[in-house]
């Protein structure tokens, strides 16, 4: 990890104590693991958003290919349920 920025997070007391008592190598290992987990979570969310957008685009294309027009869609959406 090259460019680093310090953040503050809340953790259970026992974890905080363990971190405070750790040597520098163990602290670095903990920080690296936390960064890895957060990065994976961000990538997973970004991937899910991309997949959702692709699915929505495919559904829209299929609807148009099957004859759905903006007017028909507006009519469907304005119907009382």
Secondary structure, 3 states (H helix, E strand, C coil): CCCCCCCCCCCCHHHHHHHHHCCHHHHHHHHHHHHHHHHHHHHHHHHHHHHHHHHHHHHHHHHHHCCCCHHHHHHHHHCCC
